[in-house]
């Protein structure tokens, strides 16, 4: 075959092959990352100050490591077209229970960790069974779970409690130095940036969930069930088991998030993690996870948490320090991203792009 014909054949069969369109998950993830980057750069240009300090940037992680963890659980549930509004109450219950265990029963650190994981898993197992196998509406089940957890927290202790266990306090005060990142003090000495152990736990969970969603059969099943449970059944996917496991994992992450919260605050209080479930849902949506299921990314959720908290810092820097401004701006931000997602998904469906 002449070289020219061979070249034309190669160009027709391979070189001119149409490119695959970007998925909705990847598109929404890209939008979230770009929005966060633009927001933070804008804050650095307009306000400077703390926004230029690497430690303040890392403090977004330090102060919200627990929120990243429970948001990962919400992302898994929401991809499968579910919802869980009990996670904030579960976090409060775990912090109070672990404080009582450490203080009143002289419990060990390992024992308190197993207690936290046990509480989260138990609630996840019960809620998952009720939703997946008894077909009770997820909102009703998890609303009951939220009230149960909050009420039980008050029963465990009606007054705030603080951990005084020396071993726990050493763990709470431990910081990991980030090499090469920091700022110079007034005396000219270099102050390295530091992160809390909870941040490392949160990032490991983000990485683990990303791998699970991208590379495992269970991850693919979550997307299939969220997209259409009837189609998933026709493909031979065990829909009930997939939904059940999503709530079990969410409960486990609530347990981990509760202990990370305790490591950050060192106190138990019925008001702990107030509105955390709303912030976790908002972070997942801002990160590109659809309430209707089938679309979402845990990396987007991570940037969703960062976007939400950066926007809160911008509101404070603007002089609007009253708590109600935080709620108003969070609501506006959430509505904007829901509207943006709706427009994008509707347009892609009209164009026949998945």
FIGU-345160 format. One line per 3 residues: their letters; for each residue x, y, z of C-alpha. Coordinates in steps of 0.001 Angstrom, whole numbers, plus 500000, padded with zeros to 6 digits. Layout:
BEGIN
a = X:Y:Z | ...
END
This chain:
BEGIN
xxx = 500000:500000:500000 | 501410:503432:499033 | 502536:505654:501902
xxx = 499967:508363:501084 | 497039:505908:501233 | 498362:504461:504484
xxx = 498626:507979:505952 | 495057:508833:504855 | 493728:505602:506337
xxx = 495488:506305:509650 | 494130:509850:509733 | 490582:508704:508974
xxx = 490490:505808:511460 | 492563:507181:514316 | 493658:510766:513883
xxx = 490190:512124:513162 | 488420:510103:515840 | 485946:512407:517648
xxx = 486864:513369:521184 | 484764:512116:524079 | 482721:514958:525655
xxx = 483624:515886:529208 | 481366:514227:531783 | 478986:516228:533965
xxx = 480997:515231:537057 | 484263:516496:535557 | 482636:519690:534251
xxx = 481085:520603:537617 | 484365:519762:539383 | 486234:522105:537043
xxx = 483738:524903:537706 | 484102:524466:541483 | 487911:524552:541371
xxx = 487886:527629:539139 | 485331:529368:541382 | 487395:528703:544509
xxx = 490620:529854:542845 | 489019:533060:541565 | 487441:533729:544967
xxx = 490686:533290:546912 | 492775:535302:544439 | 490188:538087:544592
xxx = 490363:538057:548408 | 494174:538255:548330 | 494082:541213:545937
xxx = 491310:543184:547684 | 491923:542447:551367 | 495455:541024:551448
xxx = 496426:540681:555093 | 495519:537272:556442 | 494588:535932:553009
xxx = 498280:536258:552071 | 499334:534299:555166 | 499875:530587:554401
xxx = 498828:529677:557936 | 495397:531253:557462 | 494933:529205:554314
xxx = 495871:526029:556197 | 493564:527042:559037 | 490669:526467:556647
xxx = 491675:522805:556865 | 492495:522907:560587 | 489121:524379:561536
xxx = 487072:522263:559138 | 488781:518869:558973 | 485746:517228:560597
xxx = 483457:518908:558037 | 485569:517533:555176 | 485207:514021:556643
xxx = 481423:514094:557084 | 481009:515834:553706 | 482755:512870:552088
xxx = 480100:510631:553653 | 477322:512907:552398 | 478819:512852:548907
xxx = 478700:509044:548810 | 475067:509000:549961 | 474023:511795:547600
xxx = 475676:510170:544573 | 473395:507198:545288 | 470423:509644:545347
xxx = 470094:509611:549144 | 470440:512186:551914 | 471609:512135:555538
xxx = 470814:515059:557820 | 471765:513243:561035 | 475549:513670:560810
xxx = 475702:516908:562823 | 473791:515351:565704 | 475961:512223:565533
xxx = 479127:514345:565763 | 477759:516108:568874 | 476805:512760:570447
xxx = 480251:511312:569801 | 482113:514283:571256 | 480041:514233:574450
xxx = 480171:510447:574846 | 483930:510306:574325 | 484526:513110:576840
xxx = 482450:511266:579474 | 484285:508023:578664 | 487710:509657:579026
xxx = 486885:511719:582114 | 484365:509792:584207 | 485449:506263:583329
xxx = 489195:506888:582884 | 488985:505423:579414 | 491910:505048:577040
xxx = 492468:506927:573796 | 492081:503709:571795 | 488850:502922:573627
xxx = 487417:506360:572881 | 488277:505954:569183 | 486501:502584:569023
xxx = 483538:504126:570873 | 483281:506922:568308 | 483495:504525:565380
xxx = 480986:502179:567026 | 478407:504923:567511 | 478775:506124:563935
xxx = 478601:502604:562492 | 475569:501656:564569 | 473575:504681:563455
xxx = 474690:504128:559856 | 473624:500462:559973 | 470180:501275:561379
xxx = 469507:504143:558979 | 470834:502189:556012 | 468573:499229:556806
xxx = 465498:501435:557178 | 466175:503272:553915 | 467436:500443:551709
xxx = 465435:497442:552880 | 462283:498936:554424 | 462043:501678:551787
xxx = 461384:504508:554234 | 462123:507983:552899 | 465767:508938:553631
xxx = 464819:512426:554817 | 462377:511036:557414 | 464805:508376:558636
xxx = 467764:510713:559020 | 465609:513485:560495 | 464618:511016:563201
xxx = 468285:510078:563543 | 469231:513727:564013 | 466649:514240:566788
xxx = 467645:510949:568417 | 471343:511863:568440 | 470738:515383:569755
xxx = 468398:514156:572478 | 470780:511387:573515 | 473623:513917:573704
xxx = 471685:515909:576296 | 470906:512728:578244 | 474599:511791:578346
xxx = 475373:515222:579811 | 473255:518347:579947 | 476273:520577:580610
xxx = 479392:521110:578476 | 482370:518977:579421 | 486104:519412:578710
xxx = 488785:516750:578375 | 491576:516942:580946 | 493206:513604:580072
xxx = 496931:514385:579629 | 497499:511852:576865 | 494550:513204:574895
xxx = 495694:516804:575412 | 499152:515938:574080 | 497520:514459:570994
xxx = 495230:517487:570656 | 498133:519944:570852 | 500334:518028:568414
xxx = 500987:519825:565124 | 502605:518714:561888 | 505062:521243:560440
xxx = 504642:521815:556698 | 508175:522029:555240 | 509026:525224:553362
xxx = 505693:526922:554022 | 505265:529707:556563 | 505691:533425:557162
xxx = 508155:535815:558761 | 507328:537385:562110 | 507928:541000:563143
xxx = 511389:540092:564429 | 512283:538537:561086 | 512207:534939:562259
xxx = 510583:532339:560038 | 507401:530800:561475 | 506584:527486:559767
xxx = 502974:526685:558956 | 501380:523844:560919 | 498426:521530:560464
xxx = 496521:519418:562962 | 496446:515589:562854 | 492771:515768:561877
xxx = 493724:517378:558566 | 495883:514399:557645 | 493015:512056:558531
xxx = 490612:514120:556403 | 492910:514174:553359 | 493518:510419:553613
xxx = 489747:509879:553606 | 489323:512175:550592 | 491980:510184:548716
xxx = 490462:506842:549747 | 486953:507880:548650 | 488301:509254:545363
xxx = 489978:505915:544626 | 486830:504037:545620 | 484542:506115:543402
xxx = 486888:506050:540428 | 488394:502583:540438 | 486102:500147:542287
xxx = 482935:498327:541265 | 481141:499674:544326 | 481963:503230:543244
xxx = 480546:502590:539774 | 477480:501005:541356 | 476860:504172:543392
xxx = 476758:506282:540221 | 474534:503745:538466 | 472052:503545:541354
xxx = 471975:507334:541663 | 471423:507746:537937 | 468530:505254:537793
xxx = 467898:502457:540273 | 465688:500650:537732 | 468446:500675:535113
xxx = 470923:499566:537766 | 468683:496593:538603 | 468564:495621:534924
xxx = 472378:495676:534897 | 472439:493169:537738 | 473460:495633:540460
xxx = 472249:494932:543981 | 470561:498300:544541 | 469501:497664:548140
xxx = 472958:496582:549221 | 474563:499565:547478 | 472213:502001:549203
xxx = 472677:500240:552547 | 476474:500384:552340 | 476399:504079:551394
xxx = 474669:504882:554707 | 476991:502574:556641 | 480035:504388:555214
xxx = 478411:507760:555926 | 477843:506676:559534 | 481453:505511:559822
xxx = 482677:508864:558517 | 480407:510646:561009 | 482182:508635:563716
xxx = 485589:509633:562413 | 484460:513229:561940 | 483171:513329:565508
xxx = 486532:512272:566893 | 488370:514731:564636 | 486053:517454:565981
xxx = 486914:516398:569540 | 490631:516540:568712 | 490145:520112:567506
xxx = 488013:521447:570374 | 488735:519090:573266 | 485190:519522:574580
xxx = 481778:517907:574489 | 478691:520040:574040 | 475166:519483:572776
xxx = 475711:522522:570526 | 478802:521019:568884 | 478755:520777:565078
xxx = 475714:523073:564935 | 474281:523035:561392 | 477150:520777:560289
xxx = 474746:518615:558271 | 473561:521675:556338 | 477128:522787:555686
xxx = 478105:519269:554581 | 475200:519094:552136 | 476007:522600:550887
xxx = 479686:521706:550429 | 478768:518611:548416 | 476399:520584:546195
xxx = 478900:523400:545686 | 481443:520716:544825 | 479240:519442:541998
xxx = 477216:516650:543615 | 473614:516651:542409 | 470731:516156:544831
xxx = 469118:513936:542215 | 472077:511530:542307 | 474387:510001:539732
xxx = 476813:512945:539543 | 479461:513983:542051 | 483130:514055:542993
xxx = 484771:513922:546410 | 487535:516237:545161 | 484798:518698:544302
xxx = 483424:518278:547819 | 486828:519168:549270 | 486879:522355:547193
xxx = 483248:522907:548146 | 484203:523035:551837 | 487105:525357:551040
xxx = 484884:527613:548914 | 482187:527799:551583 | 484634:528703:554354
xxx = 486631:531112:552198 | 483421:532929:551329 | 482636:533133:555071
xxx = 486080:534642:555686 | 485455:537174:552925 | 482139:538159:554527
xxx = 483899:538682:557870 | 486701:540652:556201 | 484024:542871:554656
xxx = 482907:543886:558144 | 479731:541776:558245 | 480532:539921:561455
xxx = 476985:539236:562667 | 476143:535495:562589 | 473044:535969:560434
xxx = 475198:537255:557564 | 476938:533884:557485 | 473591:532118:557052
xxx = 472400:534587:554419 | 475555:534377:552311 | 475712:530570:552628
xxx = 472112:530371:551406 | 472799:532679:548481 | 475925:530754:547527
xxx = 474055:527445:547697 | 471170:528772:545576 | 473628:530092:542995
xxx = 475364:526733:542578 | 472077:524795:542478 | 470799:527142:539752
xxx = 474101:526880:537871 | 474018:523081:538032 | 470405:522989:536846
xxx = 471191:525182:533846 | 474287:523163:532904 | 472601:519766:533238
xxx = 469505:520923:531332 | 471661:522321:528518 | 473734:519126:528273
xxx = 470621:516978:528171 | 469220:519176:525402 | 472456:518692:523452
xxx = 472434:514949:524172 | 475629:515044:526237 | 475812:512803:529347
END
